């Protein structure tokens, strides 16, 4: 994942500021104690009852445990001329060049060492870099551009990526007025970024970021807006507390949490019995019709197969021009020429809404995508070339499904 840089007077060179590690507790008294001043001026401190009684067991990820045990550390670094900074930045450069083989090596080196860029690295003692993010801050515009993000291929099952992004969010939020991230993600990275709170829906005004980050061909622009009151290193624990609170409210209003013992009729073995003879089932007003309704499939018989087929099309390297609808502001006359527009995201919505009853229905919309492209664009354009290659890929997928042979064109 990566893209070109954009020069701007709005970007500031930022000195890294130390921040509290995820494993540390708040050191100020006000965060975990209540202070009381008596009439004679004596200050008494009282532990917050909520902090001492509201303890919920939380399974920590290996990345958090390793940081707590001192095996790894997350360090913010930029090109400040220090020897150790150079060592870490060089480690990041080599990591990005290895994990992002499609990016030019000199381009990666130029941005990692650039003084306007800031990096956060996962350091394994003593100075082995196993992951990192390089970003560029535009403080006056209140957004930052994530340029590179990668974790070493042999370290990608420990939760490093999510923990790294949480560190970056908390650091940027605490040291700058920035509240938004933008990045161009390739097809392999969109899933990761979605899990970290990024979305393909860009709510920032184009006047804020257009021209400051360069378009990355084949990538999908994604945005993440941070919440000012959320500490992202604690989101897992916070969500678990919210879940426990909701479940406690449910338990106060229903009996769904109660586990009943087996019926007495099954004391000597399981035999068929009348469901209504079980008092707990009778009390719920359950009926066989309700069970029949619950067992009915919610999707059509072809849904899983069509979803897998469309997913393969969407993730093909030539699919990028057709992922989203054509922007009316960028191409004003498009909808005057194309009266039946279609794109892959619209097709995904239709599939989820059960509008494709047969494979033929979905294939017809795909063919419409390609015919619209040929109608509007000259055959020498990159868009038409992508359409030709993607259509060829579509037919190759159809040939792999014997039940779809009737869809093949002669």
GUVEXPA-683094 format. One record per residue (C-alpha): z, x, y. Coordinates in Angstrom, 3 decimals, padded with zeros to 6 digits, always signed. Each point is the difference from the previous one (the first is absolute). Layout:
rec Z=Z, X=X, Y=Y
...
//
This chain:
rec Z=+000.000, X=+000.000, Y=+000.000
rec Z=-000.957, X=+001.445, Y=+003.317
rec Z=-002.260, X=-000.194, Y=+003.016
rec Z=-001.091, X=+001.742, Y=+003.161
rec Z=+002.227, X=+000.680, Y=+002.956
rec Z=-000.446, X=-001.335, Y=+003.540
rec Z=+001.037, X=+001.947, Y=+003.087
rec Z=+002.132, X=-001.826, Y=+002.562
rec Z=+002.358, X=+000.718, Y=+002.863
rec Z=+002.280, X=-002.683, Y=-001.410
rec Z=+000.988, X=+002.104, Y=-003.022
rec Z=+003.143, X=+002.052, Y=+000.507
rec Z=+001.148, X=+003.133, Y=-001.763
rec Z=+003.334, X=-000.926, Y=-001.492
rec Z=+002.819, X=+002.283, Y=-000.977
rec Z=+001.487, X=-001.025, Y=-003.332
rec Z=+003.412, X=-001.624, Y=+000.378
rec Z=+002.529, X=+000.181, Y=-002.835
rec Z=+001.116, X=-003.297, Y=-001.465
rec Z=+002.601, X=-001.176, Y=-002.430
rec Z=-000.964, X=+000.315, Y=-003.660
rec Z=-000.319, X=-003.114, Y=-002.107
rec Z=+003.007, X=+000.943, Y=-002.075
rec Z=+002.381, X=+000.471, Y=+002.947
rec Z=+002.350, X=-002.658, Y=+001.308
rec Z=+000.229, X=-000.881, Y=+003.730
rec Z=+002.407, X=+002.379, Y=+001.726
rec Z=+000.960, X=-002.139, Y=+002.987
rec Z=+003.119, X=-002.115, Y=-000.251
rec Z=-001.614, X=-003.113, Y=+001.435
rec Z=-002.471, X=-000.278, Y=-002.860
rec Z=+002.571, X=-000.602, Y=-002.702
rec Z=+003.291, X=-000.736, Y=+001.752
rec Z=+001.284, X=-002.498, Y=+002.491
rec Z=+001.910, X=+001.424, Y=+002.960
rec Z=+002.934, X=-001.925, Y=+001.490
rec Z=+001.878, X=+000.941, Y=+003.182
rec Z=+003.580, X=-001.372, Y=+000.125
rec Z=+001.848, X=-001.101, Y=+003.138
rec Z=+001.806, X=+003.355, Y=+000.218
rec Z=-003.267, X=+001.991, Y=-000.148
rec Z=+000.222, X=+001.076, Y=-003.628
rec Z=-003.358, X=+000.077, Y=-001.768
rec Z=-000.014, X=-001.353, Y=-003.518
rec Z=-002.940, X=+000.223, Y=-002.388
rec Z=-000.601, X=-002.532, Y=-002.720
rec Z=-002.543, X=+000.406, Y=-002.745
rec Z=-002.698, X=-002.635, Y=+000.084
rec Z=+000.726, X=-002.327, Y=-002.875
rec Z=-003.692, X=-000.756, Y=-000.421
rec Z=-000.772, X=+003.698, Y=-000.568
rec Z=+002.742, X=+000.391, Y=-002.592
rec Z=-000.502, X=-003.196, Y=-001.975
rec Z=-003.766, X=-000.520, Y=+000.229
rec Z=-000.937, X=+002.607, Y=-002.613
rec Z=-003.110, X=-000.691, Y=-002.043
rec Z=-001.116, X=+002.385, Y=-002.762
rec Z=-003.374, X=+001.426, Y=+000.909
rec Z=-002.170, X=+002.070, Y=-002.383
rec Z=-001.114, X=+003.023, Y=+001.989
rec Z=-003.439, X=+001.530, Y=-000.570
rec Z=-000.288, X=+003.602, Y=-001.215
rec Z=-001.234, X=+001.120, Y=+003.427
rec Z=+003.182, X=-001.277, Y=+001.673
rec Z=+002.245, X=+001.560, Y=-002.640
rec Z=-001.787, X=+003.352, Y=+000.240
rec Z=+000.383, X=-000.002, Y=+003.781
rec Z=+003.678, X=-000.872, Y=-000.307
rec Z=+000.544, X=+002.784, Y=-002.538
rec Z=-001.731, X=+002.532, Y=+002.232
rec Z=-002.943, X=+000.579, Y=-002.344
rec Z=-002.511, X=-001.104, Y=+002.648
rec Z=+000.075, X=-000.502, Y=+003.747
rec Z=-002.222, X=-001.785, Y=+002.505
rec Z=-000.845, X=+002.221, Y=+002.934
rec Z=-001.869, X=-000.845, Y=+003.209
rec Z=-002.181, X=+002.885, Y=+001.137
rec Z=-002.805, X=+000.843, Y=+002.400
rec Z=-001.721, X=+003.180, Y=+001.144
rec Z=+002.827, X=+001.409, Y=+002.137
rec Z=-000.761, X=+003.628, Y=-000.911
rec Z=+003.016, X=+000.441, Y=-002.248
rec Z=-000.553, X=+001.886, Y=-003.254
rec Z=+001.542, X=-002.701, Y=-002.184
rec Z=-002.098, X=-002.684, Y=+001.712
rec Z=-003.133, X=+001.984, Y=-000.808
rec Z=+001.038, X=+000.238, Y=-003.655
rec Z=+000.586, X=-003.758, Y=-000.257
rec Z=-003.200, X=-000.890, Y=+001.866
rec Z=-001.982, X=+002.324, Y=-002.264
rec Z=+001.538, X=-001.734, Y=-003.015
rec Z=-001.013, X=-003.368, Y=+001.439
rec Z=-003.524, X=+001.251, Y=+000.685
rec Z=-000.416, X=+001.181, Y=-003.597
rec Z=+001.450, X=-003.270, Y=-001.331
rec Z=-002.338, X=-002.173, Y=+002.068
rec Z=-003.017, X=+002.132, Y=-000.916
rec Z=+000.828, X=-000.400, Y=-003.688
rec Z=+000.873, X=-003.720, Y=+000.054
rec Z=-002.776, X=-001.014, Y=+002.425
rec Z=-003.044, X=+001.817, Y=-001.414
rec Z=-002.513, X=-002.086, Y=+001.974
rec Z=+001.388, X=+001.202, Y=+003.339
rec Z=-001.421, X=+003.267, Y=+001.390
rec Z=+002.535, X=+002.799, Y=-000.434
rec Z=-000.472, X=+001.430, Y=+003.490
rec Z=+000.482, X=-003.488, Y=+001.480
rec Z=+003.326, X=-000.409, Y=-001.835
rec Z=+001.171, X=+003.435, Y=+001.138
rec Z=-000.954, X=-000.680, Y=+003.625
rec Z=+002.001, X=-003.229, Y=+000.181
rec Z=+003.057, X=+001.216, Y=-001.923
rec Z=+000.378, X=+003.046, Y=+002.271
rec Z=-000.862, X=-001.930, Y=+003.178
rec Z=+002.966, X=-000.116, Y=+002.405
rec Z=-000.587, X=-003.646, Y=+000.897
rec Z=+000.583, X=-001.002, Y=-003.612
rec Z=+003.360, X=-000.482, Y=-001.653
rec Z=+000.713, X=+000.321, Y=-003.722
rec Z=+002.838, X=-001.014, Y=-002.283
rec Z=+000.173, X=+001.925, Y=-003.261
rec Z=+001.863, X=-000.380, Y=-003.274
rec Z=+001.458, X=+003.432, Y=-000.699
rec Z=+001.185, X=+001.049, Y=-003.426
rec Z=+002.395, X=+002.923, Y=+000.231
rec Z=-000.664, X=+002.617, Y=+001.161
rec Z=-003.245, X=-000.824, Y=+001.863
rec Z=-002.371, X=-001.734, Y=-002.428
rec Z=-001.884, X=-002.866, Y=+001.660
rec Z=-000.513, X=-002.918, Y=-002.426
rec Z=-000.988, X=-002.728, Y=+002.447
rec Z=-000.515, X=-000.794, Y=+003.633
rec Z=-001.489, X=-002.067, Y=+002.806
rec Z=-001.793, X=+001.288, Y=+003.081
rec Z=-000.258, X=-002.345, Y=+002.960
rec Z=-000.918, X=+000.011, Y=+003.646
rec Z=+002.121, X=-001.840, Y=+002.544
rec Z=-001.333, X=-001.818, Y=+003.045
rec Z=+003.295, X=-000.686, Y=+001.708
rec Z=-001.216, X=-001.741, Y=+003.124
rec Z=-002.047, X=-002.350, Y=-002.166
rec Z=+002.903, X=-000.517, Y=-002.403
rec Z=-001.899, X=+000.710, Y=-003.208
rec Z=-000.467, X=+002.909, Y=-002.365
rec Z=-002.947, X=+000.854, Y=-002.213
rec Z=+000.704, X=+001.123, Y=-003.561
rec Z=-002.602, X=+002.665, Y=-000.680
rec Z=+000.906, X=+001.286, Y=-003.483
rec Z=+002.424, X=-001.240, Y=-002.629
rec Z=+000.375, X=+001.480, Y=-003.479
rec Z=+002.489, X=+000.821, Y=-002.751
rec Z=-000.633, X=+002.633, Y=-002.648
rec Z=-001.699, X=-001.566, Y=-003.040
rec Z=+002.773, X=+001.108, Y=-002.372
rec Z=+002.714, X=-001.551, Y=+002.179
rec Z=-001.325, X=-003.533, Y=+000.493
rec Z=+002.380, X=-002.015, Y=-002.174
rec Z=+003.296, X=+000.619, Y=+001.769
rec Z=-000.354, X=-002.170, Y=+003.088
rec Z=-000.789, X=+002.929, Y=+002.297
rec Z=-002.796, X=-001.835, Y=+001.828
rec Z=+002.089, X=-003.031, Y=+000.986
rec Z=+003.014, X=+002.138, Y=+000.958
rec Z=-002.238, X=+002.296, Y=+002.056
rec Z=-001.446, X=-002.925, Y=+001.950
rec Z=+003.493, X=-001.409, Y=+000.620
rec Z=+001.106, X=+003.368, Y=+001.425
rec Z=-003.055, X=+000.110, Y=+002.264
rec Z=+000.599, X=-003.530, Y=+001.323
rec Z=+003.660, X=+000.631, Y=+000.762
rec Z=-000.736, X=+003.353, Y=+001.642
rec Z=-002.826, X=-001.274, Y=+002.216
rec Z=+001.944, X=-003.118, Y=+000.954
rec Z=+003.086, X=+002.029, Y=+000.909
rec Z=-001.759, X=+002.707, Y=+002.037
rec Z=-002.790, X=-001.859, Y=+001.801
rec Z=-001.011, X=-003.412, Y=+001.381
rec Z=-002.588, X=-000.345, Y=-002.787
rec Z=+000.179, X=-003.228, Y=-002.002
rec Z=-003.402, X=-000.049, Y=-001.742
rec Z=-001.914, X=+002.150, Y=-002.475
rec Z=-003.756, X=-000.023, Y=-000.542
rec Z=-001.902, X=+001.742, Y=-002.762
rec Z=-003.355, X=-000.030, Y=-001.755
rec Z=+000.608, X=-000.313, Y=-003.760
rec Z=-002.562, X=+000.440, Y=-002.739
rec Z=-000.185, X=-002.356, Y=-002.985
rec Z=+002.491, X=+002.074, Y=-001.955
rec Z=+002.630, X=-000.007, Y=+002.768
rec Z=-000.027, X=-003.633, Y=+001.192
rec Z=+002.365, X=-001.085, Y=-002.778
rec Z=+002.570, X=+002.626, Y=+000.962
rec Z=-000.140, X=-000.883, Y=+003.681
rec Z=+000.311, X=-003.726, Y=-000.705
rec Z=+003.216, X=+000.691, Y=-001.907
rec Z=+001.300, X=+001.878, Y=+003.057
rec Z=-000.543, X=-002.988, Y=+002.308
rec Z=-003.538, X=+000.714, Y=+001.193
rec Z=-002.523, X=-002.811, Y=+000.356
rec Z=-003.737, X=-000.242, Y=+000.541
rec Z=+000.606, X=-002.497, Y=+002.808
rec Z=-000.021, X=+002.012, Y=+003.240
rec Z=+002.083, X=-001.703, Y=+002.686
rec Z=-000.068, X=+002.862, Y=+002.520
rec Z=-002.488, X=-000.507, Y=+002.810
rec Z=-003.086, X=+002.134, Y=-000.469
rec Z=+000.396, X=+001.322, Y=+003.532
rec Z=+003.210, X=+001.716, Y=-001.152
rec Z=-001.438, X=+002.003, Y=-002.894
rec Z=-003.793, X=-000.154, Y=+000.139
rec Z=-001.347, X=+003.434, Y=+000.928
rec Z=+003.268, X=+001.761, Y=-000.763
rec Z=-000.477, X=+000.055, Y=-003.758
rec Z=-003.431, X=+000.573, Y=-001.477
rec Z=-001.557, X=-002.403, Y=-002.489
rec Z=+000.131, X=+001.308, Y=-003.558
rec Z=-003.104, X=-001.031, Y=-001.940
rec Z=+000.913, X=-001.668, Y=-003.276
rec Z=+003.604, X=-000.528, Y=+001.039
rec Z=+001.929, X=-003.160, Y=+000.815
rec Z=+002.028, X=-000.039, Y=+003.187
rec Z=+003.576, X=-001.159, Y=-000.586
rec Z=+002.961, X=-000.648, Y=+002.263
rec Z=+003.764, X=+000.033, Y=-000.420
rec Z=+002.291, X=-001.415, Y=+002.682
rec Z=+003.634, X=+001.062, Y=-000.244
rec Z=+003.013, X=-002.211, Y=+000.640
rec Z=+002.411, X=+001.486, Y=+002.550
rec Z=+003.209, X=-001.073, Y=-001.781
rec Z=-000.981, X=+001.129, Y=-003.490
rec Z=+000.959, X=+003.389, Y=-001.431
rec Z=-002.770, X=+000.556, Y=-002.492
rec Z=+001.937, X=+002.428, Y=-002.178
rec Z=+002.369, X=-002.909, Y=-000.720
rec Z=-002.543, X=-002.788, Y=-000.515
rec Z=+000.493, X=-000.111, Y=-003.777
rec Z=+003.743, X=-000.463, Y=+000.332
rec Z=-000.467, X=-002.451, Y=+002.872
rec Z=-002.406, X=-002.177, Y=-002.012
rec Z=+002.358, X=+000.044, Y=-002.967
rec Z=+002.830, X=-001.208, Y=+002.227
rec Z=-002.216, X=-002.794, Y=+001.316
rec Z=-000.922, X=-000.970, Y=-003.548
rec Z=+003.659, X=-000.119, Y=-001.046
rec Z=+000.809, X=-002.127, Y=+003.055
rec Z=-002.747, X=-002.494, Y=-000.845
rec Z=+001.088, X=-000.168, Y=-003.634
rec Z=+003.602, X=-000.599, Y=+001.083
rec Z=-001.170, X=-002.936, Y=+002.139
rec Z=-001.996, X=-001.363, Y=-002.935
rec Z=+002.982, X=+000.287, Y=-002.325
rec Z=+002.081, X=-002.027, Y=+002.434
rec Z=-002.547, X=-002.837, Y=-000.038
rec Z=-001.307, X=-000.021, Y=-003.583
rec Z=+000.894, X=+000.819, Y=-003.582
rec Z=-003.165, X=+001.934, Y=-000.830
rec Z=+002.014, X=+003.201, Y=-000.499
rec Z=+002.152, X=-001.485, Y=-002.769
rec Z=-000.852, X=+001.155, Y=-003.538
rec Z=+000.835, X=-002.667, Y=-002.601
rec Z=+000.985, X=+000.760, Y=-003.604
rec Z=-002.416, X=-000.949, Y=-002.828
rec Z=+000.145, X=-003.620, Y=-001.236
rec Z=+002.595, X=-000.743, Y=-002.647
rec Z=-002.816, X=-001.160, Y=-002.306
rec Z=-001.186, X=+003.609, Y=-000.223
rec Z=+003.317, X=+001.363, Y=-001.263
rec Z=-001.424, X=+000.413, Y=-003.516
rec Z=-003.567, X=+000.861, Y=+000.987
rec Z=-002.747, X=-001.132, Y=+002.359
rec Z=-001.467, X=-003.403, Y=-000.880
rec Z=-002.099, X=-002.458, Y=+002.035
rec Z=+002.136, X=-002.239, Y=+002.207
rec Z=-000.552, X=-002.592, Y=+002.697
rec Z=+000.020, X=+001.704, Y=+003.409
rec Z=+001.842, X=-002.935, Y=+001.553
rec Z=+002.891, X=+000.565, Y=-002.430
rec Z=+000.894, X=+003.138, Y=+001.995
rec Z=+002.253, X=-001.157, Y=+002.898
rec Z=-001.063, X=+002.774, Y=+002.401
rec Z=-003.720, X=-000.837, Y=-000.397
rec Z=+000.667, X=-003.707, Y=+000.389
rec Z=+001.922, X=+000.684, Y=+003.231
rec Z=-003.059, X=+001.693, Y=+001.544
rec Z=-002.174, X=-003.154, Y=-000.389
rec Z=-002.507, X=+002.092, Y=-001.948
rec Z=-002.862, X=-001.772, Y=-001.770
rec Z=-002.739, X=+001.140, Y=-002.425
rec Z=-002.614, X=-000.801, Y=+002.666
rec Z=+001.582, X=+002.574, Y=+002.314
rec Z=-000.245, X=+002.627, Y=-002.736
rec Z=-003.634, X=-000.882, Y=-000.644
rec Z=-000.808, X=+000.289, Y=+003.701
rec Z=+001.717, X=+003.399, Y=+000.253
rec Z=-002.045, X=+001.359, Y=-002.911
rec Z=-003.375, X=-000.936, Y=+001.492
rec Z=-001.905, X=+003.088, Y=+001.208
rec Z=-000.121, X=+000.360, Y=+003.780
rec Z=-003.251, X=+001.959, Y=-000.048
rec Z=-003.367, X=-000.655, Y=-001.535
rec Z=-000.962, X=+001.529, Y=-003.364
rec Z=-002.138, X=+002.694, Y=+001.691
rec Z=+002.482, X=+001.007, Y=+002.715
rec Z=+001.306, X=+003.277, Y=-001.448
rec Z=-003.458, X=+001.169, Y=-001.006
rec Z=-001.471, X=-000.848, Y=+003.414
rec Z=+002.892, X=+001.618, Y=+001.826
rec Z=-000.472, X=+003.241, Y=-001.940
rec Z=-003.760, X=-000.117, Y=+000.636
rec Z=+000.434, X=-000.558, Y=+003.753
rec Z=+002.666, X=+002.715, Y=+000.185
rec Z=-002.440, X=+002.515, Y=-001.485
rec Z=-002.616, X=-000.971, Y=+002.580
rec Z=+002.481, X=+000.265, Y=+002.888
rec Z=+001.136, X=+003.456, Y=-001.046
rec Z=-003.473, X=+001.472, Y=-000.378
rec Z=-000.670, X=+002.773, Y=+002.522
rec Z=-003.059, X=-001.864, Y=+001.365
rec Z=+001.906, X=-003.259, Y=+000.664
rec Z=+001.512, X=+000.970, Y=+003.356
rec Z=-002.564, X=-001.818, Y=+002.239
rec Z=+000.617, X=-003.290, Y=-001.823
rec Z=+003.802, X=-000.079, Y=-000.313
rec Z=+000.626, X=-002.147, Y=+003.106
rec Z=-002.056, X=-002.482, Y=+002.042
rec Z=-002.306, X=+001.466, Y=+002.637
rec Z=+001.821, X=+000.183, Y=+003.336
rec Z=-001.634, X=-002.406, Y=+002.425
rec Z=+001.077, X=+002.088, Y=+003.021
rec Z=-001.537, X=+003.201, Y=-001.387
rec Z=-003.228, X=-001.632, Y=-001.254
rec Z=-000.575, X=-002.993, Y=+002.324
rec Z=-003.344, X=-001.170, Y=-001.436
rec Z=+000.932, X=+000.294, Y=-003.686
rec Z=+000.934, X=-003.643, Y=-000.458
rec Z=-003.176, X=-001.114, Y=+001.771
rec Z=-002.002, X=+001.719, Y=-002.721
rec Z=+002.293, X=-000.578, Y=-002.978
rec Z=+000.838, X=-003.680, Y=-000.403
rec Z=+001.922, X=+000.328, Y=-003.297
rec Z=+002.229, X=+003.071, Y=+000.394
rec Z=+001.963, X=+001.338, Y=-002.956
rec Z=+002.270, X=+002.999, Y=-000.662
rec Z=+002.286, X=+001.286, Y=-002.744
rec Z=+003.286, X=-001.022, Y=+001.621
rec Z=-001.273, X=-003.572, Y=+000.420
rec Z=-001.026, X=+000.035, Y=-003.655
rec Z=+003.491, X=+001.124, Y=-000.962
rec Z=+001.470, X=-002.943, Y=+001.923
rec Z=-002.385, X=-002.385, Y=-001.720
rec Z=+000.926, X=+001.405, Y=-003.391
rec Z=+003.722, X=-000.453, Y=+000.680
rec Z=-000.673, X=-003.561, Y=+001.138
rec Z=-001.792, X=-000.754, Y=-003.308
rec Z=-003.356, X=-000.624, Y=+001.683
rec Z=-001.910, X=+001.991, Y=-002.628
rec Z=-000.240, X=-002.196, Y=-003.078
rec Z=-002.432, X=+002.255, Y=-001.852
rec Z=-001.033, X=+003.684, Y=+000.171
rec Z=-003.354, X=-001.123, Y=+001.366
rec Z=+001.676, X=-001.418, Y=+003.123
rec Z=+001.553, X=+003.351, Y=+000.836
rec Z=-003.161, X=+001.978, Y=-000.743
rec Z=-001.997, X=-002.304, Y=+002.294
rec Z=+002.327, X=+000.863, Y=+002.897
rec Z=-000.383, X=+003.701, Y=-000.773
rec Z=-003.757, X=-000.365, Y=+000.073
rec Z=+000.382, X=-001.767, Y=+003.351
rec Z=+001.899, X=+003.023, Y=+001.358
rec Z=-002.867, X=+002.306, Y=-000.954
rec Z=-002.786, X=-002.295, Y=+001.225
rec Z=+001.742, X=-000.454, Y=+003.364
rec Z=+000.231, X=+003.778, Y=+000.356
rec Z=-003.713, X=+000.470, Y=-000.703
rec Z=-000.912, X=-002.822, Y=+002.350
rec Z=+001.879, X=+001.403, Y=+002.993
rec Z=-000.322, X=+003.748, Y=-000.559
rec Z=-003.030, X=+002.228, Y=-000.354
rec Z=-000.481, X=+001.492, Y=-003.455
rec Z=+000.567, X=+003.516, Y=+001.368
rec Z=+003.523, X=-000.758, Y=+001.253
rec Z=+003.123, X=+001.138, Y=-001.809
rec Z=+001.050, X=-003.648, Y=-000.428
rec Z=-003.098, X=-000.955, Y=-001.961
rec Z=+000.301, X=+003.123, Y=-002.130
rec Z=+003.601, X=-000.941, Y=-000.801
rec Z=-001.138, X=-003.528, Y=-000.910
rec Z=-002.643, X=+001.323, Y=-002.399
rec Z=+002.442, X=+002.305, Y=-001.772
rec Z=+002.779, X=-002.592, Y=-000.165
rec Z=-002.363, X=-002.665, Y=-001.347
rec Z=-001.164, X=+002.419, Y=-002.684
rec Z=+003.641, X=+000.603, Y=-000.904
rec Z=+000.594, X=-003.764, Y=-000.156
rec Z=-002.792, X=-000.496, Y=-002.544
rec Z=+001.354, X=+002.886, Y=-002.087
rec Z=+003.378, X=-001.747, Y=-000.171
rec Z=-001.614, X=-003.296, Y=-000.984
rec Z=-001.853, X=+001.707, Y=-002.850
rec Z=+003.353, X=+001.064, Y=-001.441
rec Z=+001.058, X=-003.645, Y=-000.514
rec Z=-001.993, X=-001.624, Y=-002.832
rec Z=+000.950, X=-003.506, Y=+001.156
rec Z=-001.679, X=+000.674, Y=+003.354
rec Z=-003.440, X=+000.975, Y=-001.352
rec Z=-001.484, X=-003.213, Y=+001.342
rec Z=+000.792, X=+001.231, Y=+003.537
rec Z=-002.299, X=+002.984, Y=-000.315
rec Z=-003.237, X=-000.205, Y=+001.919
rec Z=-003.255, X=+001.002, Y=-001.618
//
